[in-house]
Amino acid sequence: MLKISLRVKGERLYLQATLPPKPTGQNLSDMDRATQKWKQQKIYLGLKVSPEGVRLAEAKAREISGMLLQNAFDWLDYWKPTEVKSSLPTVADWIAKAKEEFFSDRDSPSLRRTWRGHHDMV
């Protein structure tokens, strides 16, 4: 069995162990992953500190240890990659900017009606 520590942060439990690198946005082959170094990482379990939570966390630690020994550990079972938000403006951003500029130096009820009739899609 590999050493996996049970840790507490606030009122929540997590596991800490030397684990393989998390997958990146690139498609890394098994060979590429094998050359990357393992490091101390945390697995947040979403369990509260309680006798039942500790029992479940210990069981999860044994399960992960077994998977690591069998080279069957997959990060995607325990971690969801954060979505990378594009820095490029969306169409909605461009429309909002155009509307803001259109009304920046002039504004009237008739102009608002014209905008709604010609440009609002909703």
Backbone as a printed PyTorch tensor [residue, N CA C, xyz], in Angstrom:
tensor([[[  0.8400,  -1.1870,   0.0000],
         [  0.0000,   0.0000,   0.0000],
         [  0.8810,   1.2460,   0.0000]],

        [[  0.4290,   2.2640,  -0.7250],
         [  1.1220,   3.5430,  -0.7580],
         [  0.6030,   4.4130,   0.3700]],

        [[  1.4440,   5.3330,   0.8240],
         [  1.0420,   6.1880,   1.9290],
         [  0.1330,   7.3130,   1.4170]],

        [[ -1.0740,   7.3390,   1.9430],
         [ -2.0420,   8.3990,   1.6570],
         [ -2.5000,   8.9280,   3.0000]],

        [[ -2.3230,  10.2290,   3.1950],
         [ -2.6820,  10.8450,   4.4780],
         [ -4.0880,  11.4160,   4.4190]],

        [[ -4.7900,  11.3000,   5.5340],
         [ -6.0930,  11.9220,   5.6920],
         [ -5.8730,  13.2600,   6.3860]],

        [[ -6.3610,  14.3450,   5.7890],
         [ -6.1470,  15.6920,   6.3160],
         [ -7.4870,  16.3900,   6.5070]],

        [[ -7.4560,  17.4220,   7.3380],
         [ -8.6500,  18.2210,   7.6130],
         [ -8.3580,  19.6700,   7.2480]],

        [[ -9.2850,  20.2760,   6.5420],
         [ -9.2050,  21.7030,   6.2540],
         [-10.5710,  22.2860,   6.5830]],

        [[-10.6080,  23.1400,   7.6030],
         [-11.8940,  23.6570,   8.0650],
         [-12.7180,  22.5160,   8.6060]],

        [[-13.8580,  22.2990,   8.0090],
         [-14.7490,  21.2130,   8.4340],
         [-14.7910,  20.0780,   7.4180]],

        [[-13.8330,  20.0760,   6.4700],
         [-13.8410,  19.0970,   5.3860],
         [-12.6130,  18.2010,   5.4110]],

        [[-12.7730,  17.0040,   4.8630],
         [-11.6870,  16.0290,   4.7940],
         [-11.1180,  15.9850,   3.3860]],

        [[ -9.8160,  15.7730,   3.3020],
         [ -9.1890,  15.5420,   2.0110],
         [ -8.0450,  14.5570,   2.1860]],

        [[ -7.6300,  13.9690,   1.0760],
         [ -6.5090,  13.0350,   1.0800],
         [ -5.2980,  13.7270,   0.4820]],

        [[ -4.1230,  13.3600,   0.9670],
         [ -2.8940,  13.9080,   0.4220],
         [ -1.9360,  12.7550,   0.1660]],

        [[ -1.3430,  12.7560,  -1.0320],
         [ -0.4340,  11.6760,  -1.4010],
         [  0.4500,  12.1390,  -2.5470]],

        [[  1.4840,  11.3630,  -2.8090],
         [  2.3010,  11.5930,  -4.0000],
         [  1.5650,  10.9350,  -5.1590]],

        [[  1.1330,  11.7740,  -6.0970],
         [  0.2550,  11.3190,  -7.1720],
         [  0.8190,  11.7010,  -8.5330]],

        [[  0.3370,  11.0300,  -9.5830],
         [  0.7780,  11.3980, -10.9290],
         [  0.2640,  12.7910, -11.2760]],

        [[  0.8520,  13.4290, -12.2820],
         [  0.4030,  14.7650, -12.6580],
         [ -1.0410,  14.7420, -13.1600]],

        [[ -1.7470,  15.8380, -12.8700],
         [ -3.1060,  15.9670, -13.3920],
         [ -3.0380,  16.1610, -14.8980]],

        [[ -4.0270,  15.6670, -15.6200],
         [ -4.0090,  15.8590, -17.0760],
         [ -4.1350,  17.3360, -17.4080]],

        [[ -3.5200,  17.7090, -18.4980],
         [ -3.6130,  19.0960, -18.9520],
         [ -4.5880,  19.1600, -20.1070]],

        [[ -4.7480,  20.3220, -20.6740],
         [ -5.6400,  20.4780, -21.8150],
         [ -5.1090,  19.7760, -23.0510]],

        [[ -3.8150,  19.4640, -23.0550],
         [ -3.2280,  18.7870, -24.2110],
         [ -3.4970,  17.2970, -24.1000]],

        [[ -3.4900,  16.6220, -25.2190],
         [ -3.6360,  15.1710, -25.2100],
         [ -2.2600,  14.5640, -24.9810]],

        [[ -1.9900,  14.1850, -23.7500],
         [ -0.7050,  13.5670, -23.4390],
         [ -0.8420,  12.0600, -23.5730]],

        [[  0.0980,  11.4720, -24.2400],
         [  0.0850,  10.0110, -24.3480],
         [  0.5130,   9.4190, -23.0120]],

        [[  0.3000,   8.1190, -22.8530],
         [  0.7290,   7.4500, -21.6290],
         [  2.2280,   7.5970, -21.4360]],

        [[  2.9870,   7.5770, -22.5310],
         [  4.4390,   7.7070, -22.4510],
         [  4.8180,   9.1000, -21.9360]],

        [[  4.1270,  10.1420, -22.4200],
         [  4.4030,  11.5040, -21.9610],
         [  4.1020,  11.6330, -20.4720]],

        [[  2.9810,  11.0780, -20.0350],
         [  2.6140,  11.1520, -18.6200],
         [  3.6180,  10.4050, -17.7570]],

        [[  4.1220,   9.2910, -18.2680],
         [  5.0610,   8.4750, -17.4980],
         [  6.3660,   9.2280, -17.2350]],

        [[  6.7300,  10.1490, -18.1150],
         [  7.9840,  10.8820, -17.9320],
         [  7.8220,  12.0700, -16.9960]],

        [[  6.5960,  12.4650, -16.7020],
         [  6.3840,  13.5920, -15.7960],
         [  6.5080,  13.1120, -14.3530]],

        [[  7.0000,  14.0080, -13.5030],
         [  7.2390,  13.6380, -12.1040],
         [  5.9550,  13.6510, -11.2790]],

        [[  5.8540,  12.6890, -10.3950],
         [  4.7700,  12.6490,  -9.4290],
         [  5.0880,  13.6630,  -8.3430]],

        [[  4.0530,  14.2200,  -7.7130],
         [  4.2760,  15.1860,  -6.6350],
         [  3.1490,  15.1050,  -5.6140]],

        [[  3.3820,  15.7260,  -4.4560],
         [  2.3600,  15.7670,  -3.4050],
         [  1.1600,  16.5560,  -3.9120]],

        [[ -0.0110,  15.9410,  -3.8590],
         [ -1.2290,  16.5960,  -4.3030],
         [ -2.3730,  16.2090,  -3.3740]],

        [[ -3.4350,  16.9860,  -3.4600],
         [ -4.5990,  16.7690,  -2.5940],
         [ -5.7890,  16.3130,  -3.4260]],

        [[ -6.5840,  15.4760,  -2.8100],
         [ -7.8580,  15.0590,  -3.3920],
         [ -8.9370,  15.4600,  -2.3960]],

        [[ -9.7580,  16.4270,  -2.7750],
         [-10.8480,  16.8740,  -1.9070],
         [-12.0160,  15.9130,  -2.0640]],

        [[-12.5350,  15.4620,  -0.9450],
         [-13.5590,  14.4150,  -0.9550],
         [-14.9730,  14.9470,  -0.7990]],

        [[-15.1200,  16.1660,  -0.3210],
         [-16.4540,  16.7070,  -0.0830],
         [-17.1200,  16.0960,   1.1320]],

        [[-16.3230,  15.5110,   2.0180],
         [-16.8660,  14.8840,   3.2250],
         [-16.6290,  15.7750,   4.4330]],

        [[-17.6260,  15.8400,   5.3030],
         [-17.4840,  16.6100,   6.5390],
         [-16.7270,  15.7820,   7.5800]],

        [[-16.0950,  16.4880,   8.5200],
         [-15.4100,  15.8120,   9.6190],
         [-16.4660,  15.2010,  10.5330]],

        [[-16.5240,  13.8960,  10.5430],
         [-17.4510,  13.1360,  11.3920],
         [-16.9450,  11.7000,  11.4060]],

        [[-17.4180,  10.8970,  12.3320],
         [-16.9770,   9.4930,  12.3300],
         [-17.2810,   8.7960,  10.9980]],

        [[-18.4690,   9.0510,  10.4430],
         [-18.8270,   8.4380,   9.1630],
         [-17.9530,   8.9850,   8.0350]],

        [[-17.6970,  10.2860,   8.0540],
         [-16.8410,  10.9000,   7.0430],
         [-15.4350,  10.3250,   7.0720]],

        [[-14.9020,  10.1110,   8.2630],
         [-13.5570,   9.5380,   8.4080],
         [-13.5360,   8.1060,   7.8750]],

        [[-14.5760,   7.3160,   8.1810],
         [-14.6390,   5.9410,   7.6740],
         [-14.6620,   5.9290,   6.1430]],

        [[-15.4850,   6.8050,   5.5540],
         [-15.5640,   6.8640,   4.0920],
         [-14.2460,   7.3220,   3.4830]],

        [[-13.5910,   8.2930,   4.1110],
         [-12.3130,   8.7960,   3.6080],
         [-11.2390,   7.7140,   3.6750]],

        [[-11.2180,   6.9450,   4.7600],
         [-10.2430,   5.8590,   4.8790],
         [-10.4760,   4.8030,   3.8020]],

        [[-11.7310,   4.4900,   3.5340],
         [-12.0440,   3.5180,   2.4800],
         [-11.6000,   4.0450,   1.1200]],

        [[-11.8240,   5.3280,   0.8860],
         [-11.4190,   5.9430,  -0.3800],
         [ -9.8960,   5.9260,  -0.5100]],

        [[ -9.1810,   6.1510,   0.6010],
         [ -7.7160,   6.1170,   0.5820],
         [ -7.2160,   4.7180,   0.2050]],

        [[ -7.8370,   3.6820,   0.7650],
         [ -7.4400,   2.3170,   0.4230],
         [ -7.7090,   2.0330,  -1.0580]],

        [[ -8.8600,   2.4970,  -1.5400],
         [ -9.2220,   2.2880,  -2.9420],
         [ -8.2030,   2.9720,  -3.8670]],

        [[ -7.8710,   4.2190,  -3.5670],
         [ -6.9180,   4.9680,  -4.4020],
         [ -5.5410,   4.3280,  -4.3410]],

        [[ -5.1380,   3.8870,  -3.1630],
         [ -3.8420,   3.2290,  -3.0100],
         [ -3.7730,   1.9820,  -3.8950]],

        [[ -4.8330,   1.1990,  -3.9000],
         [ -4.8810,   0.0080,  -4.7510],
         [ -4.7970,   0.3590,  -6.2270]],

        [[ -5.5060,   1.4000,  -6.6280],
         [ -5.4600,   1.8150,  -8.0320],
         [ -4.0640,   2.2940,  -8.4240]],

        [[ -3.4060,   3.0200,  -7.5190],
         [ -2.0480,   3.4910,  -7.8030],
         [ -1.0910,   2.3060,  -7.9620]],

        [[ -1.2290,   1.3040,  -7.1060],
         [ -0.3720,   0.1210,  -7.2010],
         [ -0.6010,  -0.6440,  -8.5030]],

        [[ -1.8270,  -0.6230,  -9.0060],
         [ -2.1600,  -1.3230, -10.2530],
         [ -1.9880,  -0.4380, -11.4770]],

        [[ -1.5150,   0.7870, -11.2520],
         [ -1.3510,   1.7700, -12.3270],
         [ -2.6850,   2.0370, -13.0340]],

        [[ -3.7640,   2.0590, -12.2590],
         [ -5.1060,   2.2610, -12.8090],
         [ -5.7410,   3.5630, -12.3190]],

        [[ -4.9580,   4.3960, -11.6360],
         [ -5.4990,   5.6520, -11.1070],
         [ -5.7800,   6.6150, -12.2550]],

        [[ -6.9550,   7.2260, -12.2420],
         [ -7.3230,   8.2220, -13.2520],
         [ -7.8140,   9.4750, -12.5340]],

        [[ -7.1240,  10.5780, -12.7640],
         [ -7.4760,  11.8360, -12.1070],
         [ -8.9140,  12.2550, -12.3930]],

        [[ -9.4130,  11.9320, -13.5540],
         [-10.7520,  12.3920, -13.9260],
         [-11.8530,  11.7790, -13.0580]],

        [[-11.5110,  10.7450, -12.2820],
         [-12.4690,  10.1790, -11.3290],
         [-12.5740,  11.0340, -10.0650]],

        [[-11.5860,  11.9010,  -9.8330],
         [-11.5100,  12.6560,  -8.5740],
         [-11.3780,  14.1600,  -8.7660]],

        [[-11.2290,  14.5970,  -9.9830],
         [-10.9320,  16.0040, -10.2380],
         [-11.4880,  16.3990, -11.5880]],

        [[-12.1250,  17.5670, -11.6100],
         [-12.6450,  18.0760, -12.8720],
         [-11.8000,  19.2850, -13.2820]],

        [[-11.2200,  19.2440, -14.4790],
         [-10.4130,  20.3770, -14.9070],
         [-11.2520,  21.6470, -14.9340]],

        [[-10.6320,  22.7470, -14.5540],
         [-11.3440,  24.0150, -14.6010],
         [-11.4910,  24.4400, -16.0480]],

        [[-12.6350,  25.0060, -16.3410],
         [-12.8750,  25.4730, -17.6950],
         [-12.0780,  26.7300, -17.9440]],

        [[-11.4210,  26.7640, -19.0730],
         [-10.6650,  27.9550, -19.4360],
         [-11.6100,  28.8850, -20.1700]],

        [[-11.8030,  30.0560, -19.5900],
         [-12.6990,  31.0130, -20.2080],
         [-11.9250,  31.7860, -21.2670]],

        [[-12.4970,  31.8620, -22.4260],
         [-11.8490,  32.5570, -23.5230],
         [-11.7980,  34.0500, -23.2390]],

        [[-10.6790,  34.6540, -23.5830],
         [-10.5480,  36.0960, -23.3970],
         [-11.0910,  36.8510, -24.6080]],

        [[-11.5060,  36.1190, -25.6350],
         [-12.0690,  36.7650, -26.8200],
         [-13.4980,  37.2050, -26.5380]],

        [[-13.8760,  38.3940, -27.0180],
         [-15.2490,  38.8580, -26.7850],
         [-16.2640,  38.0260, -27.5690]],

        [[-17.4340,  37.8790, -26.9780],
         [-18.5180,  37.1510, -27.6360],
         [-19.3610,  38.1310, -28.4430]],

        [[-20.2670,  37.6130, -29.2240],
         [-21.1770,  38.4620, -29.9960],
         [-22.0030,  39.3240, -29.0430]],

        [[-22.4460,  38.7360, -27.9370],
         [-23.2160,  39.4930, -26.9440],
         [-22.4020,  40.6550, -26.3950]],

        [[-21.0970,  40.4410, -26.1910],
         [-20.2190,  41.5240, -25.7240],
         [-20.1710,  42.6570, -26.7410]],

        [[-20.0430,  42.2950, -28.0200],
         [-19.9870,  43.3200, -29.0800],
         [-21.3050,  44.0910, -29.1670]],

        [[-22.4160,  43.4020, -29.0520],
         [-23.7250,  44.0720, -29.1210],
         [-23.8910,  45.0230, -27.9380]],

        [[-23.5300,  44.5770, -26.7450],
         [-23.6360,  45.4340, -25.5570],
         [-22.7750,  46.6850, -25.7140]],

        [[-21.5720,  46.5090, -26.2540],
         [-20.6680,  47.6500, -26.4650],
         [-21.2590,  48.6070, -27.4990]],

        [[-21.8190,  48.0780, -28.5870],
         [-22.4190,  48.9250, -29.6170],
         [-23.6050,  49.7040, -29.0520]],

        [[-24.4260,  49.0480, -28.2450],
         [-25.5820,  49.7120, -27.6400],
         [-25.1300,  50.8240, -26.7010]],

        [[-24.1070,  50.5300, -25.9050],
         [-23.5740,  51.5300, -24.9770],
         [-23.0540,  52.7570, -25.7460]],

        [[-22.3170,  52.5170, -26.8150],
         [-21.7910,  53.6310, -27.6160],
         [-22.9110,  54.3810, -28.3310]],

        [[-23.9230,  53.6660, -28.8150],
         [-25.0300,  54.2920, -29.5300],
         [-25.7670,  55.2930, -28.6400]],

        [[-25.9710,  54.9180, -27.3730],
         [-26.7180,  55.7910, -26.4650],
         [-25.8180,  56.6970, -25.6150]],

        [[-24.5080,  56.6520, -25.7990],
         [-23.6120,  57.4290, -24.9440],
         [-23.7900,  58.9440, -25.1110]],

        [[-24.0510,  59.4230, -26.3290],
         [-24.1750,  60.8720, -26.5190],
         [-25.5910,  61.3130, -26.8900]],

        [[-26.4940,  60.3740, -27.0220],
         [-27.8900,  60.7040, -27.3300],
         [-28.7890,  59.6170, -26.7580]],

        [[-29.9410,  60.0320, -26.2970],
         [-30.8790,  59.0720, -25.7420],
         [-32.2540,  59.7140, -25.7230]],

        [[-33.2230,  58.9830, -26.2060],
         [-34.6100,  59.4480, -26.1770],
         [-35.5110,  58.2260, -26.3080]],

        [[-36.7870,  58.3880, -25.9440],
         [-37.7020,  57.2530, -26.0830],
         [-37.8120,  56.7560, -27.5250]],

        [[-37.8030,  57.6780, -28.4930],
         [-37.9230,  57.2390, -29.8840],
         [-36.6630,  56.4890, -30.3410]],

        [[-35.5070,  56.9270, -29.8840],
         [-34.2760,  56.2090, -30.2150],
         [-34.2800,  54.8200, -29.5890]],

        [[-34.7970,  54.6950, -28.3650],
         [-34.8830,  53.3860, -27.7000],
         [-35.7940,  52.4410, -28.5060]],

        [[-36.9400,  52.9880, -28.9810],
         [-37.8480,  52.1820, -29.8050],
         [-37.1590,  51.7450, -31.0920]],

        [[-36.4190,  52.6590, -31.7100],
         [-35.6980,  52.3320, -32.9390],
         [-34.6900,  51.2270, -32.6820]],

        [[-33.9430,  51.3420, -31.5880],
         [-32.9550,  50.3070, -31.2550],
         [-33.6410,  48.9520, -31.0700]],

        [[-34.7300,  48.9540, -30.2910],
         [-35.4360,  47.6820, -30.0420],
         [-35.9690,  47.0960, -31.3410]],

        [[-36.5100,  47.9490, -32.2170],
         [-37.0890,  47.4570, -33.4660],
         [-36.0550,  46.9190, -34.4450]],

        [[-34.8700,  47.4710, -34.4220],
         [-33.8530,  47.0870, -35.4170],
         [-32.7670,  46.1570, -34.8840]],

        [[-32.4610,  46.2540, -33.5730],
         [-31.2830,  45.5550, -33.0800],
         [-31.5320,  44.5260, -31.9890]],

        [[-32.5360,  44.7130, -31.1500],
         [-32.7910,  43.7340, -30.0910],
         [-33.3520,  42.4550, -30.7020]],

        [[-32.8380,  41.3520, -30.2830],
         [-33.2400,  40.0630, -30.8490],
         [-34.2560,  39.3630, -29.9540]],

        [[-34.5090,  39.9080, -28.7930],
         [-35.4070,  39.2360, -27.8520],
         [-36.7600,  39.8690, -27.8540]]])
